[in-house]
Amino acid sequence: MPPRARARSYDPAKTRTAVIAQLRMVRKAAGELDATGLDAPTRLGGRTVRELVAHLAMAVTSAVRLLERPAPPAREVTVTGWAAALAAHAGPVDEETPAAGEDLGELLERAEARFAETASVAPGDRLLATCVGAMRLEDYLVTRCVELVVHADDLTAATGVPVRHDRQALATAVRVLADALAAKAPGGSVELRIPPFAVVQCVEGPRHTRGTPPNVVETDPLTWIRLATGRLTWAEALDSAPLTASGDRADLSAHLPVLGRAHTV
């Protein structure tokens, strides 16, 4: 059995800042869209751009709603376990529904204000009763970075309006999803590199100890996020994206996605 990897830590202050920064970038991009752009379809089933933007506001304020509820008795889920727990979660996600015709700019502005007033200042060790189990607030906010980054890319794909990514939010999302792969396919035979943010060992087999690893996969942050969430298949990435895979064990297709497009919530 491969040695157990040490859990990655995230700076709570940087995470909270990253959530606000990425939400502002979504708000800026949404503000450039007209009614036609907002009603355009996304790659998320029947969800429109308008519905996706509203979902992101709700995803951020979900931390506030959870803080308003009683704390569960004990922590159950870590950041690394969140992806696996969410993928196995079959029930609906508890989410507020914005009022019909509500202005998206105002909705996003209010989401930021509620987050800043409550979730950004609450103790990081406060437990939240999330849909996949009890999590610490500081861990849950890490998952909000994943949510915002993944769906910012969905908005870009749907509208053609580039949504910028906050560097800290992007780094966090990359690391969470890389660690989720390492947990799903534990081992040390393949080295996954996503410069400049993450390097993990994964996949059962002969463990690399020194020199150049025999099995290496390398790609850029957004390609990795699309692979890890099912927006892009392994074959598509090899054909058209900046993805290189060398070695007999470097095919990760059997282990992807780690978080399906229906489960980025």
N, C-alpha and C positions, 0 to 999 in steps of 0.2 A: 504494500500500500504506500502511495507517495506521501511524503511529509505534508502535514496540514499547513496551508499558507496562513501567514499572520493577517488578521483582518486589517484592511486599509482604514486609515482614519481621515476624516475631513474636518477642516477648520470651520467651526460653526459660524463665525463672523463672516468669513468669505462666502460661505454657502448662502447665508441670508442676503448678502449684498448681491450675489449672482442671481438669485431668484428675482429680485427687483429689477436688476439691469436687463435680464432677458425678457421680462414682462414688458418693460418699456420699449424694447426693440420690436416686440410683437405689436404693441400699440402703435408705434410709428409706421410700421408697414401696413397695418390695417387702415390707418388714417389716409393712406394714399389710394385706397380702393373705392370705386364707385359701386352703385347697386348691382351692376352686372358682374363685377368682380366678386362681390360678396356672395352672390347667389350661385357662383360657379361650383361645380362638383370638386371634391377632393379624392385622393386615392384611398379614402377610408369609407368604403361602402357608399351609403346614401347620404353621408354627412356633407353639407355645403361648407364653403369658406366661412360664412357667417356663423354657422353652428360650431365650427371648429374654434374660431376665435372666442366665442362665448364659453366654450368648454374650457379653454385655457384660463379664462378669468375664474371660472368655478374651481379649476384644479388648484389654483393658488389660494383661493379663499377656503378651500376644504380644510386647510390647516386651522383656520379660525373656527370653523364649525366644529371640528374635532376637539379643539380646546374648550369649547363651551359645554362639552359633554363630560360626564364623570370619567376619571382616569381608570383604566383597567388595573387589575392587581399586580401584574407582572409583565415584563418584556417577553415577547415571543419571537419577533422577527427582527433581523438585522438588515442593513442595507444590502449585503450580499444575498441574503435569503429572500429579499423582496421580489426579485424577478421570478424566481421559481414559484414562490407562493402565489404571486399574481397570475402566472400562467396556469396554475391549477385551480384558480378561483373561477367557479362557474356562475356565480350569482351576479345580479346587477350591481353596478357601482352606485353608491349613494351620492347623488349630485343634485345641487339646486338647479332649477330651471329658470333662466332669465325671462322677464316679462316679454310678451310678444311686441315686436317693434322697438325694443329698448335700444338706445343708441350705444353702439359698441365702444366708442371712445369713452363715454361716461362709465360704462360697465367696467372697462379695464382700469380706468382712473380710480374708481371706487374699490376695485379689487386690490390695487396697490396700497390705497390708504388703509383698508382694513388689515392687510397683511402687516404694514409698517406699524400700525397701532397695537397689534396684538401678537401675531405669530413671530414677528422679528425681535420681540423683546421678552417673550416668555422663556422660562428656564429650558435649556436644551434637554434636560433629563426628564421633562414632563412626559408621561406616557399618554399615547393616543390610541383609541380603539379604532383602528383602520379596518378596511374590508378584508384584509389578509391576516390580521392579528395585531397584537399590541406592539407598537413601535415607539421609540423615543422621538420627541419632536425633532431633535437635530438630525436623526436619521431620515425621518419623513421628509424634511426639507431637502435633503439630498435627492430623494426621488422626484421632488418637484422640479429640480434642475433637469432631470432626465425627461420628464414630461414636456417641459417647455422647449428644450432643444430639439427633441424628436418632432414635435408638432410645428415648430418654426420651420423645419425643413419641409414638412408636409405643406405648409402654406406657400413656401417658395415654389414647390412643384406645381401647386394648383393655380397660382396666380401669375407666375413669372416675375413677381416683385421680390427681389432678394431680401430675405429677412436676416439681418446680421445676427451673429452668435456672440454673446459675451464669452470671453476667453475662459473665465473660471467656470461658467455653466457648461461650456462645451467640454472642458477637461474633466469635469465631474461626471458628465454623462458617459464619456468614453471609458472612464475608469470603472464605473459601476457595471457597464455592460461587458467589459473585458473580464472583470472579476466574476460576473455571472457565468460566462463561458467556462472559466477555470473551475468553478464549482460544479457545473453541469458535466464537464468532461475532465475530471481531475487526472493529473499525470504530469510528466515532465519531458515527453518526447517531442513536443512542438513548442516553439517559441513564437508567440503572437506579438508583433511590434506595431504600435500605432503612434508614431512620433508626432509631436513631441510629448505626448501625454502618458503613455502606458506601455509596459512590457509585461506579459504574463506567460507562465508555463502552463501547458494543458495537454490533454490526451494521453491515455495510458500507453505505456511502452517503455523502451530503453530511455533512461534519464540522461540528459546532457549535463556534464559537469564542468567542462572547460573547453576553450577554443570556440570555433564557429559551430553553432548548433547544426545538426544534420537536417533538421526540418524547421523551416522558417516561413512564417506568413507575415507579410508587411503590407500595410495600407494606410490611407489617410483617415483622419477623424470622421468625416462625414460618410465616407464609404463604409467604414466600420459600423457606424450607427445604423445605416440602411441595411447592412447585412444582419446585424444583431436583432433588428426589429422586423425583418421580413419585407422591407421595402425593396430589397434587391436580392436576387438569388446568387449563389456562389458562381454558377455558370455565367450569369450576366456580368458579374463583377470581373471575372477573369477575362471576359471578352471586351469589355468597354470601360472599365474603371481602373484606377491606379491600384491594382492588387497584384502582388507577386506571391507565389507559393512554390517553395523548393523543398524536395525531399519526398520519400515514399509515403510519409504519414501526414503530409501538409495539406491534405484535402479536408477542410472543416465542414463540408456541406452536411454531413450527418448530424452535426451538433448545432446547426443553425436553423431558424433563428433562436435566440435565447429569450426573446420577448416578442411575441407576435404582434402584428399591427392592431389586432383587436384588444390587446391587453396593455397598451401604453396609457395607463390611467392612474 
